[in-house]
Amino acid sequence: MRVLILMSDTGGGHRAAANALRAEIARARPEAEVTIVDALVEGCPFPLSRAPGIYAFGMKHLRWLWGLCFHLSNGPVRAALSARVGYLSNARGLKALLRRHPADLVISTHPLLTHQVHWAMRAIGHKAPFAVVVTDLVTGHWTWYSRGPDLYCVPTAEARDIMVRGGMDAARIQVCGQPVPPVFPALRMERDALRRARGFDRPVILMLGGGDGVGELGRFARAVVAAPLGARIEVVCARNSALRDELNAAQLGAHVHIHGFVNDLPELMVASDILVTKGGPGSIMEGCAAGTPMLIFDWIPGQERGNVDLALRRGFGRVATSPNRLVTELQQLLQDEALRARMSAAALAASIPDSSARIAAALLARLH
């Protein structure tokens, strides 16, 4: 059995979802051959072939333009029209990609691929089921959604409701949660041991800026480090090596630990007392699975606004959009253990820790 997962490295969430699905599909069906392909890079001409780099630049320098384009193009009709225009230049490459990777099941974890992959599959007579795993928690762009795919796996009931109101077939939509590593329940049972192993002998603040480490992470981290919080501070810069080197060179103190890209983020989340994060869907839902109270300091206009509203509505997160406000919120949370406990319980209530297994089961069921 061959499974093709299409994604793109525009941010870290699409590949993270693809990796989680590959692991779960392999666990459920060891004979499966699962291939992950960056379909924008390998299947589309310029500029989409450079989408990861363009996206990272835009998130750093042109967020206002991203937000404007998001809102101007968002909607069932406008999204379908923009996809049709893009398909004129992308059709040849996408058809060739699908021919290079014959599969019994095709999965997409990226919004720009939904319409165009469906059209390319239909054009070459590809009869495999096509499923879309949506990685935006609530307010995903309508390029995610089309009547063509056989199955949609969405992370929240709120996302499903938006789709149904927009005319999508509810029978093709399953609420399965955000694909996250399945390790969190076991790690939570070992939290005290994880803290001892890492030398965590005081409250721990974990700061994340997403897979690319973009946005205002550096500015907020400096404010937190300078505040008299009495906490250990772990800053994960991910792929932003320039920020990592800059913060390391500043010699911020023995209580501050700067990381690049880490492979043990679930352990760090579980061992921490407070998560300070950008409003990306993966970070938020992994934080929920870890049961860690969250302070959200930044988010991408458009698709991540709904993530912030979800955190506020369900009570596991609060917003701090300035360094001073973040420090104030951290002081309150560090002093109020009961508040942290309530937010932790709300985070766990919002999580679906076996989400990747649920999604894999729903996907594999389409093969029967």
LOGUMI-457320 format. One record per residue (C-alpha): x, y, z. Coordinates in steps of 0.02 Angstrom, whole numbers, padded with zeros to 5 digits, always signed. Layout:
<nodes>
XYZ/...
</nodes>
This chain:
<nodes>
+00000+00000+00000/+00068+00170-00050/+00018+00332+00034/+00067+00504-00031/+00063+00651+00089/+00075+00822+00006/+00128+00974+00107/+00244+01124+00100/+00365+01202+00223/+00272+01367+00235/+00288+01372+00423/+00321+01217+00527/+00145+01152+00551/+00114+01069+00383/+00267+00958+00392/+00238+00921+00576/+00063+00861+00534/+00129+00756+00390/+00262+00677+00501/+00135+00636+00637/+00020+00555+00509/+00161+00456+00430/+00207+00385+00601/+00027+00337+00641/-00007+00261+00471/+00153+00159+00484/+00102+00101+00657/-00072+00049+00599/-00014-00024+00433/+00170-00075+00444/+00169-00129+00262/+00124+00046+00204/+00249+00146+00103/+00220+00328+00155/+00301+00468+00055/+00299+00651+00105/+00325+00778-00035/+00335+00968-00032/+00212+00987-00176/+00236+01173-00198/+00424+01155-00216/+00423+00996-00321/+00262+01019-00418/+00243+01204-00455/+00342+01335-00553/+00410+01497-00481/+00357+01582-00370/+00271+01437-00282/+00427+01332-00300/+00508+01456-00179/+00357+01463-00065/+00445+01416+00098/+00571+01557+00084/+00444+01683+00022/+00327+01637+00164/+00463+01658+00296/+00511+01829+00223/+00329+01884+00217/+00296+01833+00397/+00446+01934+00452/+00423+02091+00348/+00253+02098+00262/+00120+02035+00382/+00004+02178+00341/+00007+02127+00159/-00025+01945+00205/-00175+01995+00310/-00244+02105+00172/-00227+01968+00041/-00302+01840+00160/-00461+01939+00188/-00480+01996+00007/-00469+01818-00059/-00558+01725+00080/-00727+01649+00037/-00791+01496-00058/-00808+01581-00228/-00654+01693-00218/-00543+01549-00158/-00602+01434-00297/-00571+01569-00427/-00395+01605-00364/-00357+01418-00363/-00419+01403-00542/-00305+01544-00597/-00157+01463-00510/-00196+01295-00587/-00164+01366-00760/+00022+01373-00721/+00033+01230-00595/-00066+01093-00684/+00078+01019-00781/+00195+01005-00633/+00063+00935-00516/+00012+00802-00642/+00194+00752-00662/+00217+00744-00474/+00067+00630-00455/+00131+00517-00593/+00303+00507-00508/+00222+00455-00345/+00082+00332-00383/-00020+00303-00226/-00170+00211-00158/-00213+00359-00048/-00170+00543-00072/-00172+00662+00077/-00144+00850+00082/-00097+00951+00236/-00084+01118+00145/-00224+01237+00092/-00151+01287-00077/-00158+01107-00136/-00340+01061-00107/-00422+01120-00268/-00272+01098-00381/-00223+00922-00328/-00404+00866-00349/-00409+00939-00525/-00240+00863-00569/-00294+00691-00506/-00454+00701-00607/-00360+00757-00762/-00243+00606-00761/-00377+00482-00710/-00304+00454-00536/-00438+00354-00444/-00361+00349-00270/-00457+00428-00125/-00404+00607-00090/-00412+00672+00089/-00371+00840+00165/-00306+00859+00343/-00340+01038+00394/-00210+01112+00511/-00293+01281+00547/-00395+01267+00705/-00542+01380+00662/-00519+01519+00534/-00432+01428+00394/-00431+01510+00223/-00563+01444+00103/-00427+01377-00011/-00430+01229+00110/-00606+01184+00061/-00678+01110-00098/-00814+00985-00140/-00686+00875-00228/-00596+00782-00086/-00672+00622-00018/-00635+00664+00164/-00593+00812+00274/-00514+00789+00445/-00530+00952+00541/-00462+00997+00714/-00614+01077+00795/-00803+01081+00789/-00789+01267+00755/-00695+01233+00593/-00825+01104+00541/-00967+01227+00573/-00886+01359+00464/-00867+01233+00323/-01048+01176+00335/-01113+01354+00337/-01011+01384+00179/-01097+01242+00088/-00981+01095+00120/-01051+00919+00139/-01054+00878+00325/-01046+00691+00286/-00869+00713+00220/-00806+00806+00373/-00739+00723+00531/-00680+00817+00685/-00521+00724+00736/-00411+00855+00818/-00245+00929+00766/-00110+00801+00722/+00006+00800+00872/+00131+00670+00933/+00042+00536+01038/+00171+00544+01177/+00093+00677+01288/-00014+00570+01405/+00135+00460+01450/+00249+00612+01471/+00127+00696+01589/+00137+00543+01702/+00326+00569+01709/+00325+00758+01733/+00419+00758+01898/+00554+00644+01828/+00570+00752+01672/+00595+00907+01779/+00727+00822+01887/+00821+00759+01735/+00830+00935+01665/+00874+01018+01829/+00711+01115+01836/+00708+01167+02018/+00607+01327+01997/+00457+01379+01889/+00494+01362+01704/+00435+01478+01565/+00448+01403+01390/+00449+01528+01246/+00413+01477+01066/+00404+01575+00903/+00343+01437+00787/+00444+01326+00672/+00532+01474+00591/+00556+01572+00751/+00492+01728+00665/+00398+01879+00729/+00435+01964+00894/+00505+01818+00992/+00672+01905+01022/+00596+02066+01087/+00476+01976+01204/+00611+01857+01264/+00725+02002+01313/+00584+02081+01415/+00547+01919+01506/+00732+01889+01542/+00751+02065+01613/+00602+02049+01730/+00626+01988+01910/+00516+01834+01891/+00621+01708+01984/+00592+01582+01845/+00700+01480+01728/+00673+01533+01548/+00688+01415+01400/+00684+01502+01229/+00665+01393+01073/+00716+01488+00916/+00687+01338+00801/+00756+01373+00627/+00797+01555+00666/+00983+01526+00693/+01020+01713+00686/+00907+01746+00836/+00981+01597+00929/+01158+01661+00903/+01108+01838+00950/+01027+01786+01114/+01170+01669+01157/+01296+01807+01126/+01201+01921+01246/+01245+01806+01393/+01075+01833+01473/+01109+01736+01632/+01120+01562+01705/+00930+01552+01719/+00908+01577+01530/+00933+01436+01406/+00928+01468+01219/+00890+01327+01096/+00885+01311+00908/+00778+01176+00832/+00739+01042+00962/+00682+00862+00945/+00614+00848+01122/+00486+00988+01121/+00346+00880+01196/+00457+00843+01346/+00499+01028+01365/+00315+01075+01358/+00263+00948+01489/+00406+00996+01605/+00368+01183+01593/+00245+01282+01699/+00194+01415+01572/+00202+01416+01383/+00230+01584+01297/+00195+01557+01114/+00150+01625+00945/-00028+01577+00900/+00014+01436+00780/-00106+01289+00782/+00026+01157+00813/+00104+01247+00962/-00066+01282+01038/-00134+01106+01023/+00030+01027+01081/+00023+01145+01229/-00154+01084+01263/-00098+00903+01255/+00041+00946+01378/-00084+01033+01493/+00021+01191+01498/-00059+01363+01528/-00025+01479+01381/+00011+01661+01349/-00004+01707+01165/+00102+01855+01113/+00089+01852+00923/-00012+01778+00781/-00025+01784+00592/-00168+01894+00530/-00310+01792+00459/-00292+01606+00490/-00218+01618+00666/-00342+01744+00735/-00466+01603+00766/-00334+01508+00865/-00318+01652+00987/-00507+01668+01006/-00518+01480+01038/-00388+01491+01176/-00479+01635+01259/-00651+01556+01240/-00598+01388+01312/-00497+01466+01452/-00325+01388+01426/-00241+01543+01355/-00225+01730+01378/-00160+01865+01263/-00012+01981+01293/+00030+02085+01140/+00163+02196+01219/+00318+02149+01319/+00257+02244+01472/+00089+02156+01466/+00174+01988+01447/+00280+02018+01602/+00125+02070+01701/+00031+01914+01647/+00180+01804+01691/+00192+01882+01863/+00009+01846+01894/+00019+01667+01834/+00177+01629+01933/+00096+01697+02092/-00074+01613+02067/-00055+01424+02069/-00244+01400+02069/-00260+01501+01907/-00124+01396+01826/-00215+01239+01880/-00379+01299+01803/-00294+01345+01640/-00204+01178+01637/-00368+01085+01660/-00447+01188+01521/-00300+01148+01406/-00318+00962+01436/-00506+00973+01408/-00474+01055+01238/-00348+00925+01183/-00372+00764+01085/-00211+00673+01130/-00244+00528+01011/-00286+00645+00868/-00154+00576+00750/-00219+00399+00776/-00398+00457+00746/-00350+00545+00586/-00248+00396+00525/-00395+00280+00559/-00514+00394+00464/-00393+00405+00317/-00359+00219+00308/-00545+00181+00316/-00560+00262+00145/-00459+00118+00073/-00592-00011+00116/
</nodes>
